Amino acid sequence: MTDRPWGDMPPERPALMPVQSFQDHPGATRTPRTSPAGVTERRLLLLLGTLVLATFGAGQITQSLGSDGISFADMLLMSLFFMLFAWIAFGFLNATAGFLLLLSGRSVPTPEAAPSATPQGRTAILMPIHNEEVEPVFARLGAMARSIAAAGGAGLFEIFVLSDSRPEREVEEHRAFRRLRGTSPIPIFYRRRPVNEGRKPGNIADWVRRHGGGYDYMLVLDADSLMSGGAMMRLAAAMDRHANVGLLQTIPAVIGGETLFARWQQFAARLYGPVFSAGLLWWSGAEASFWGHNAILRVTAFAEACGLPKLAGPEPFGGHIMSHDMVEAALLRRAGWACHMVSMQEGSYEEYPPTFVEHAARDRRWCQGNLQHLRLLGGAGMHWVSRLQLLMGASAYLTSPLWLLLLGASAVVAASSQGEIQIIAPSGWLLALTVVLLFGPKLMALAWTIADPMRRGGFGGGRALIKSVAAEIPLSILVAPMMMMTQTLAVIDILRGRKSGWAAQRRTSDGIALVDAARHYRIHIAVGGGIAAAALLGAQAAIWMAPIFLGLLAAPLLAAWTSRRTLGERSAAHGLFLIPEERRPSPLIRDARPQESGGAAVATRFPAVWPQATPAAAQQTS
């Protein structure tokens, strides 16, 4: 479509957005006024606790291995164990801090405004899209527009649909845009870029350079994002109140899962997320990260600080920065702007991929982008916490091949010493501590939730909650080797120089055929079969290796089984993996459902659960 109605986009109001340098930065970064008191001590306590636990774990391994001298394989095993134990220790201590904070009933001070505050600045809501299903996207936009108007923000917000879709998608997108524009209570604009330079960050930078001068703030969404008008109003009013803040990142709740995989993952995120999020709030302070969506940014700050350069060399380590959000947060903080995470009880939502295969495709892109960050750790002028977060993002993917190396080194040492079980668990203390570090955060989250009638009622009551956790924990153990191998293969692919593409993300699924899943996970099957054969050569090895090779061999079955929508519906009908947003969906969530041509809502979200969302059901506690 070449002819454009004049109203598709407003007149341009350009903003300068200089390209930044990672080699040079003038001056020291100032400390924001909104940085909470005592945050440095919290960070040091967290890091010291991590070091103590990791040293203790490595010391136990050293005592076991040192009885007959230390070989190269022993040293490798000890080094790997220290790094991986530090990783799980950090996660446990973060969750513990969050759990204690939640128990205390106190909150970490963050930039906020009164619930009734009316923003003064103009906010652009940006939704970049790339070959998305059109109807769900515009249904969500329509629901958000109506929610903003109901909250009194009709004159303060404007919506921009920034398309990077293929040319053949433009007609359908533009048709949906015109239909929504005719009914939307707030202005909505649309444009499709003919050249997709720089993927999503390039899309947003293009808008900033053309239109950023006309707005105070921009609220960035993903295609599956949903936010209430009240939440947007509070974020914009908080930015008005705190002139030194460049970013406020919300913690979106995961909703909308239909397949068994998506419902399981959104349950885990909804139940375990609060303790981890509270821990992040406790130590991140004014150096919080950006997750790329469901966040508000000050346009002048973003334009001043976040012009991303192309990295030298070819992809996957060179070229455009893929995981742009964490880098943009680091650049904002480098320029002296505060970046805060804010917790909202409701009003900020996102969705989860429907299958293991779709999750792996998204994770592959994130893996490449996060490993790219290793090049930026020495960037001039960055705050040390920003560097830590970039390192943590990369480490989240490096831990998988490290776990695989640990298993290999353990097998080598065990084979040479004939002491397989003693090598893996040299003391009862270490085994007990490992179990606590791995499963403690889940049990803390369960304890916090089940202690309050309203909280546990949102998950279907105490019995339903415990039943769901009893299903979730074995499932998570079974899929851990599968996820480890998937991420390891992604890292190997990237190290071989194979870049990830920019394929459209599938947000719905009718199931994966077993033969397709077997083809997708053929390497998992081969590795699992090899480990099984090696493990069965010795009875002791088979005991502790069984969960690993069983998880790898079961990967196709797990992927195909959990991808079925019918099983997701059946699990909901039986009270499994319920979340509060299913049992008591807000008017915004109901309004965001796509409409039939005749105007009736398409009941594709939580059909088996909504009829149960009565006041009596909400109060169920047993």
JOTA-V911856 format. One record per pair of residues at least 12 apart in sequence whose ideal C-beta (glycine too) atoms are under 7 Angstrom apart, sorted by sequence separation. I is the first residue (numbers start at 1). J is the second residue. If there is no record, write none. Layout:
[[I | J] [I | J]]
This chain:
[[65 | 77] [254 | 266] [450 | 462] [593 | 605] [65 | 78] [177 | 190] [193 | 206] [219 | 232] [235 | 248] [308 | 321] [377 | 390] [410 | 423] [127 | 141] [145 | 159] [376 | 390] [377 | 391] [410 | 424] [531 | 545] [535 | 549] [254 | 269] [450 | 465] [61 | 77] [62 | 78] [161 | 177] [174 | 190] [204 | 220] [219 | 235] [254 | 270] [308 | 324] [449 | 465] [61 | 78] [253 | 270] [373 | 390] [531 | 548] [532 | 549] [141 | 159] [531 | 549] [217 | 236] [308 | 327] [58 | 78] [61 | 81] [373 | 393] [374 | 394] [373 | 394] [528 | 549] [531 | 552] [532 | 553] [585 | 606] [170 | 192] [217 | 239] [306 | 328] [58 | 81] [370 | 393] [371 | 394] [446 | 469] [57 | 81] [58 | 82] [370 | 394] [528 | 552] [529 | 553] [582 | 606] [306 | 331] [527 | 552] [528 | 553] [585 | 610] [251 | 277] [305 | 331] [306 | 332] [370 | 396] [371 | 397] [583 | 609] [58 | 85] [159 | 186] [163 | 190] [165 | 192] [305 | 332] [370 | 397] [525 | 552] [582 | 609] [54 | 82] [57 | 85] [158 | 186] [163 | 191] [524 | 552] [525 | 553] [585 | 613] [157 | 186] [158 | 187] [159 | 188] [160 | 189] [161 | 190] [162 | 191] [163 | 192] [164 | 193] [305 | 334] [583 | 612] [584 | 613] [159 | 189] [305 | 335] [367 | 397] [525 | 555] [583 | 613] [54 | 85] [154 | 185] [158 | 189] [301 | 332] [304 | 335] [442 | 473] [524 | 555] [525 | 556] [578 | 609] [53 | 85] [54 | 86] [125 | 157] [129 | 161] [154 | 186] [164 | 196] [305 | 337] [123 | 156] [125 | 158] [292 | 325] [118 | 152] [122 | 156] [123 | 157] [124 | 158] [125 | 159] [126 | 160] [127 | 161] [128 | 162] [129 | 163] [130 | 164] [131 | 165] [291 | 325] [301 | 335] [489 | 523] [521 | 555] [572 | 606] [583 | 617] [584 | 618] [54 | 89] [125 | 160] [127 | 162] [130 | 165] [131 | 166] [290 | 325] [521 | 556] [573 | 608] [583 | 618] [50 | 86] [53 | 89] [124 | 160] [126 | 162] [128 | 164] [129 | 165] [149 | 185] [290 | 326] [301 | 337] [572 | 608] [119 | 156] [149 | 186] [289 | 326] [572 | 609] [131 | 169] [134 | 172] [138 | 176] [142 | 180] [148 | 186] [290 | 328] [518 | 556] [521 | 559] [569 | 607] [50 | 89] [134 | 173] [141 | 180] [145 | 184] [146 | 185] [164 | 203] [249 | 288] [290 | 329] [485 | 524] [517 | 556] [520 | 559] [569 | 608] [50 | 90] [145 | 185] [249 | 289] [289 | 329] [135 | 176] [145 | 186] [162 | 203] [249 | 290] [288 | 329] [134 | 176] [138 | 180] [142 | 184] [249 | 291] [252 | 294] [482 | 524] [485 | 527] [514 | 556] [517 | 559] [50 | 93] [145 | 188] [247 | 290] [322 | 365] [323 | 366] [517 | 560] [49 | 93] [250 | 294] [162 | 207] [250 | 295] [249 | 295] [287 | 333] [322 | 368] [323 | 369] [327 | 373] [514 | 560] [46 | 93] [141 | 188] [160 | 207] [248 | 295] [322 | 369] [323 | 370] [326 | 373] [334 | 381] [512 | 559] [513 | 560] [46 | 94] [247 | 295] [248 | 296] [334 | 382] [512 | 560] [290 | 339] [323 | 372] [327 | 376] [334 | 383] [247 | 297] [322 | 372] [323 | 373] [333 | 383] [46 | 97] [246 | 297] [288 | 339] [321 | 372] [512 | 563] [246 | 298] [286 | 338] [287 | 339] [288 | 340] [316 | 368] [330 | 382] [511 | 563] [245 | 298] [286 | 339] [288 | 341] [333 | 386] [511 | 564] [286 | 340] [294 | 348] [509 | 563] [511 | 565] [246 | 301] [317 | 372] [510 | 565] [294 | 350] [330 | 386] [509 | 565] [239 | 296] [284 | 341] [293 | 350] [329 | 386] [317 | 375] [239 | 298] [236 | 296] [281 | 341] [330 | 390] [235 | 296] [280 | 341] [281 | 343] [326 | 389] [311 | 375] [326 | 390] [277 | 343] [481 | 547] [227 | 294] [326 | 393] [481 | 548] [485 | 552] [225 | 293] [225 | 294] [482 | 551] [323 | 393] [477 | 547] [481 | 551] [482 | 552] [222 | 293] [480 | 551] [481 | 552] [36 | 108] [128 | 200] [220 | 292] [221 | 293] [479 | 551] [36 | 109] [220 | 293] [221 | 294] [478 | 551] [482 | 555] [128 | 203] [157 | 232] [220 | 295] [128 | 204] [153 | 229] [478 | 554] [482 | 558] [34 | 111] [219 | 296] [220 | 297] [126 | 204] [151 | 229] [150 | 229] [151 | 230] [153 | 232] [217 | 296] [218 | 297] [479 | 558] [153 | 233] [156 | 236] [217 | 297] [404 | 484] [478 | 558] [126 | 207] [147 | 228] [148 | 229] [217 | 298] [218 | 299] [403 | 484] [144 | 226] [147 | 229] [151 | 233] [217 | 299] [247 | 329] [144 | 227] [216 | 299] [148 | 232] [215 | 299] [400 | 484] [404 | 488] [144 | 229] [247 | 332] [137 | 223] [140 | 226] [246 | 332] [266 | 352] [212 | 299] [265 | 352] [400 | 487] [401 | 488] [400 | 488] [251 | 341] [262 | 352] [397 | 487] [401 | 491] [124 | 215] [132 | 223] [208 | 299] [212 | 303] [246 | 337] [400 | 491] [123 | 215] [126 | 218] [245 | 337] [246 | 338] [247 | 339] [248 | 340] [249 | 341] [250 | 342] [251 | 343] [262 | 354] [122 | 215] [123 | 216] [126 | 219] [244 | 337] [245 | 338] [246 | 339] [247 | 340] [249 | 342] [261 | 354] [398 | 491] [122 | 216] [123 | 217] [124 | 218] [125 | 219] [126 | 220] [127 | 221] [129 | 223] [208 | 302] [244 | 338] [248 | 342] [250 | 344] [255 | 349] [261 | 355] [397 | 491] [121 | 216] [123 | 218] [126 | 221] [208 | 303] [245 | 340] [253 | 348] [256 | 351] [257 | 352] [259 | 354] [261 | 356] [121 | 217] [123 | 219] [125 | 221] [127 | 223] [252 | 348] [253 | 349] [254 | 350] [255 | 351] [258 | 354] [259 | 355] [287 | 383] [251 | 348] [252 | 349] [254 | 351] [250 | 348] [252 | 350] [254 | 352] [287 | 385] [287 | 386] [289 | 389] [205 | 307] [471 | 576] [201 | 308] [467 | 575] [468 | 576] [467 | 576] [468 | 577] [464 | 575] [123 | 236] [231 | 344] [119 | 233] [464 | 578] [121 | 236] [460 | 575] [231 | 347] [119 | 236] [230 | 347] [231 | 348] [119 | 237] [121 | 239] [202 | 320] [420 | 538] [460 | 578] [115 | 234] [118 | 237] [121 | 240] [228 | 347] [421 | 540] [459 | 578] [117 | 237] [120 | 240] [201 | 321] [227 | 347] [367 | 487] [420 | 540] [424 | 544] [459 | 579] [113 | 234] [119 | 240] [199 | 320] [227 | 348] [420 | 541] [459 | 580] [198 | 320] [421 | 543] [458 | 580] [201 | 324] [226 | 349] [367 | 490] [371 | 494] [421 | 544] [460 | 583] [113 | 237] [363 | 487] [367 | 491] [420 | 544] [113 | 238] [225 | 350] [458 | 583] [112 | 238] [224 | 350] [360 | 486] [364 | 490] [368 | 494] [458 | 584] [111 | 238] [224 | 351] [363 | 490] [367 | 494] [414 | 541] [113 | 241] [222 | 350] [111 | 242] [368 | 499] [368 | 500] [111 | 245] [365 | 500] [364 | 500] [111 | 248] [407 | 548] [361 | 503] [362 | 505] [358 | 505] [358 | 506] [354 | 506] [354 | 507] [354 | 508] [355 | 509] [354 | 509] [357 | 512] [351 | 507] [355 | 512] [461 | 620] [462 | 621] [463 | 622] [460 | 620] [461 | 621] [462 | 622] [457 | 618] [461 | 622] [457 | 619] [357 | 520] [457 | 620] [457 | 621] [276 | 441] [456 | 621] [275 | 441] [453 | 621] [1 | 170] [272 | 441] [275 | 444] [1 | 171] [272 | 442] [275 | 445] [110 | 281] [274 | 445] [102 | 274] [1 | 174] [102 | 275] [108 | 281] [272 | 445] [275 | 448] [108 | 282] [271 | 445] [99 | 275] [102 | 278] [98 | 275] [101 | 278] [98 | 276] [271 | 449] [316 | 494] [10 | 189] [98 | 277] [9 | 189] [95 | 275] [98 | 278] [8 | 189] [95 | 276] [98 | 279] [101 | 282] [316 | 497] [8 | 190] [9 | 191] [94 | 276] [97 | 279] [316 | 498] [8 | 191] [316 | 499] [95 | 279] [98 | 282] [315 | 499] [94 | 279] [97 | 282] [94 | 280] [97 | 283] [17 | 205] [271 | 459] [17 | 208] [17 | 209] [15 | 208] [15 | 209] [14 | 209] [14 | 210] [15 | 212] [12 | 210] [13 | 211] [15 | 213] [12 | 211] [14 | 213] [13 | 213] [10 | 211] [13 | 214] [267 | 468] [356 | 558] [357 | 559] [356 | 559] [268 | 472] [355 | 559] [267 | 472] [356 | 562] [34 | 242] [264 | 472] [355 | 563] [354 | 563] [34 | 244] [33 | 244] [34 | 245] [264 | 475] [32 | 244] [111 | 340] [110 | 340] [112 | 342] [110 | 342] [46 | 283] [42 | 282] [43 | 283] [346 | 586] [42 | 283] [39 | 283] [39 | 285] [36 | 285] [35 | 285] [259 | 509] [35 | 286] [34 | 286] [32 | 286] [224 | 507] [15 | 299] [20 | 305] [17 | 303] [16 | 303] [20 | 307] [15 | 303] [19 | 307] [20 | 308] [21 | 309] [18 | 307] [20 | 309] [17 | 307] [19 | 309] [264 | 562] [261 | 562] [260 | 562] [261 | 563] [35 | 338] [199 | 502] [259 | 562] [29 | 333] [34 | 338] [259 | 563] [260 | 564] [29 | 334] [259 | 564] [263 | 568] [30 | 336] [32 | 338] [34 | 340] [259 | 565] [262 | 568] [29 | 336] [258 | 565] [260 | 567] [87 | 395] [260 | 568] [263 | 571] [25 | 334] [259 | 568] [263 | 572] [270 | 579] [258 | 568] [267 | 577] [20 | 331] [257 | 568] [260 | 571] [87 | 399] [267 | 579] [264 | 577] [266 | 579] [263 | 577] [84 | 399] [84 | 402] [83 | 402] [84 | 403] [80 | 402] [84 | 406] [80 | 405] [81 | 406] [80 | 406] [255 | 581] [253 | 581] [77 | 406] [80 | 409] [77 | 409] [76 | 409] [77 | 410] [255 | 589] [73 | 409] [77 | 413] [73 | 412] [74 | 413] [73 | 413] [43 | 385] [92 | 437] [99 | 444] [103 | 448] [95 | 441] [102 | 448] [258 | 604] [65 | 413] [89 | 437] [92 | 440] [96 | 444] [88 | 437] [92 | 441] [95 | 444] [99 | 448] [256 | 605] [88 | 438] [91 | 441] [29 | 381] [22 | 376] [29 | 383] [25 | 380] [24 | 380] [25 | 381] [22 | 379] [23 | 380] [22 | 380] [64 | 422] [64 | 423] [228 | 588] [64 | 426] [226 | 588] [63 | 426] [61 | 426] [60 | 426] [226 | 592] [60 | 427] [60 | 429] [60 | 430] [132 | 504] [57 | 430] [131 | 504] [130 | 504] [133 | 507] [57 | 433] [147 | 588] [143 | 588] [146 | 591] [143 | 591] [143 | 592] [140 | 592] [139 | 592] [139 | 593] [139 | 594] [139 | 595] [136 | 594] [135 | 594]]
